[in-house]
């Protein structure tokens, strides 16, 4: 079965690799990564930024709007993503330790970002990147 390597990879993440102070567990990370926008944010802050570089909510909204609309996004598209990030996704990623809020509108990778990306990378390699 195709999911066996993914399950094995997730099991290989020990509790010591997941920051328990962030109220996270493997189950919590998987739950947070079940949403595409949260996966996009996780990948972006971990893979596309310098380790100490902060990203604004506006930059995240533009990044996701660009991805979702094949470069042809409007200000309304960006605003809809922005509102969704604030109302739902950013707090969940912060609670799971995937993001850390450093200012009112700025975030950096949290203590569990690397573990979350490892889960995503394994899932993508197993599924061939299919959603």
SULNORPE-V274097 format. One record per residue. N is the residue number from 0. RES is the residue in three letters. OMEGA is omega in whole degrees, 0 to 359 (* if undefined). Layout:
BEGIN
n=[N;N]
res=[RES;RES]
omega=[OMEGA;OMEGA]
END
This chain:
BEGIN
n=[0;1;2;3;4;5;6;7;8;9;10;11;12;13;14;15;16;17;18;19;20;21;22;23;24;25;26;27;28;29;30;31;32;33;34;35;36;37;38;39;40;41;42;43;44;45;46;47;48;49;50;51;52;53;54;55;56;57;58;59;60;61;62;63;64;65;66;67;68;69;70;71;72;73;74;75;76;77;78;79;80;81;82;83;84;85;86;87;88;89;90;91;92;93;94;95;96;97;98;99;100;101;102;103;104;105;106;107;108;109;110;111;112;113;114;115;116;117;118;119;120;121;122;123;124;125;126;127;128;129;130]
res=[UNK;UNK;UNK;UNK;UNK;UNK;UNK;UNK;UNK;UNK;UNK;UNK;UNK;UNK;UNK;UNK;UNK;UNK;UNK;UNK;UNK;UNK;UNK;UNK;UNK;UNK;UNK;UNK;UNK;UNK;UNK;UNK;UNK;UNK;UNK;UNK;UNK;UNK;UNK;UNK;UNK;UNK;UNK;UNK;UNK;UNK;UNK;UNK;UNK;UNK;UNK;UNK;UNK;UNK;UNK;UNK;UNK;UNK;UNK;UNK;UNK;UNK;UNK;UNK;UNK;UNK;UNK;UNK;UNK;UNK;UNK;UNK;UNK;UNK;UNK;UNK;UNK;UNK;UNK;UNK;UNK;UNK;UNK;UNK;UNK;UNK;UNK;UNK;UNK;UNK;UNK;UNK;UNK;UNK;UNK;UNK;UNK;UNK;UNK;UNK;UNK;UNK;UNK;UNK;UNK;UNK;UNK;UNK;UNK;UNK;UNK;UNK;UNK;UNK;UNK;UNK;UNK;UNK;UNK;UNK;UNK;UNK;UNK;UNK;UNK;UNK;UNK;UNK;UNK;UNK;UNK]
omega=[185;185;181;178;179;179;178;180;179;178;182;175;182;178;179;178;180;183;183;178;179;180;182;173;177;179;180;178;180;178;181;181;180;181;184;180;178;176;179;178;181;179;184;184;181;188;188;182;172;188;181;183;178;177;179;177;178;178;177;179;178;179;182;178;177;180;185;186;177;176;185;183;179;177;176;177;180;180;179;178;180;180;179;178;182;187;187;197;186;179;178;178;178;179;180;180;178;175;174;180;182;178;183;184;184;182;173;176;179;183;180;181;182;178;179;179;177;177;180;180;179;179;180;180;180;185;183;179;181;178;*]
END
